[in-house]
Amino acid sequence: MTNLVGKRALVTGGSRGIGAAIALALAENGADVALTFQNSAGRAQEVVASIEQLGRRAVAIQADSADPVAIKRSVDEAAAALGGLDVLVNNAGIALYDTIADIKAETIDALFAVNVRGTILTTQAAIPHLSWGGRVITIGSAGAERIVGVTGTVYYMTKSALQSFTRGLAHELGPKDITANLVQPGSTDTEMNPADGEAGDYQRSLTPLGRFATPADIAAAVTFLASPAARQLTGTIITVDGGLLA
């Protein structure tokens, strides 16, 4: 498909897993793509090389999504490299787990710094660069709606916050014809949560489809929201969870 030809996208946390799949899917649909990474420089360059093999422009930018200065710099660098932005995908996030009884303050701060504050500041930095008719797509979690494992409660809180963020952003950016939507993955086969891991069978048992999503399944929802076909969708939550919330 080529429905994103001429579009310029930034994917945060795009060096591996869901982020890398999103970056590649956007490029396969015609977009030029910038991606950020924190530590995985080699893997980020592999994604860049794959995008360039598709005939699209690509750039990888190192940035810590907990650092406000690095966030602003990386967004500005992405916009400069691509000549502006049409699509922002807020994918960068961390997952740290503990019970409420035992979780440490520094763990709480780390989760909110990346998953909530980082998303807000990345979007704030991108707004001046976003074109009329642009897209902001944020990656949340189906856990925002259903707690699966009590050690994930605070992590899921950060993903719940993205629902309010997306709805408010839709109102704020609507007059500029910029849409804001949220994609909530369920169990997805990544390094962080492998389908063959010790909790794999339990997670599959919670869903009608009885399987994990692939990163490409999540990327498909993102590319749809980035496309002209989704022009009338804003403030919307799309949950890709195999029926976990059914």
C-alpha positions, 0 to 999 in steps of 0.5 A: 500500500502507498497511502502514506506517500509523502508523509513524515513520521516519528516513532519513539522507541522504534528500535525493537518490538512494537515500535520497530514494527510500526516504523517498518509498516509506516514505511511500507505504506510510503512514509519517511520515518524517524525513530528514537532509541535509548540504548539499542543503537545497532538495532535502530540502525537495522530498522533504518536500513530496512526502511531505506531498502523500501526506498524511504528516508529514515533516521535514528535519533538517540534520546532518553524518553525520561529526559525533557531536554533530550525529548525536545532535541530529538523531536526537533532533529526528526522534524529537521531531518524529514522537513516536518512531521505529519505523524507522531507515534508515542510508542516509547514506554517502560514496564516495571512491576511490583505490588502497591505494598512493595513498590518503591518511590523511584520505580513509580517516578520512573514509570510516570516519567517515561510513560506519562510525562514523556508522552506529554512532552514529546507531543508538546514538542511535536505540535509546532511541527505537525502539519494540517491533517496530522496524526498523533497516535499513542500506544497504551495497554489493554491493562488500562481497562483490566488488571492482569496481575496485581504487580502491574497496577502502577504500570497500568495506571500510567497507561490509563492516564493516556486515555484522558491525555488522548481525549483531551488532545483530540479536543485541543488539536481538532481545530487544526484538523489533527487527530489523536487516537490511542492503540491499546495492545493486549498480550503481544509477542515481544522480548518483554513478553514472549509468547513462549514465556512462563506466563504465556499459557495463562495470558492466552487463556484469558482471550477468546482467540487464545493467542498473542498478537504479533507486533505487526498486528499492532502496527496494522492498527497504527497504520490505519489510524495514520491513513486517510481512511481514519480522517474522522476518527479522533479521541478514539481507543482501538484495543488490539487484545484478542478479545481480552476485554470482551 
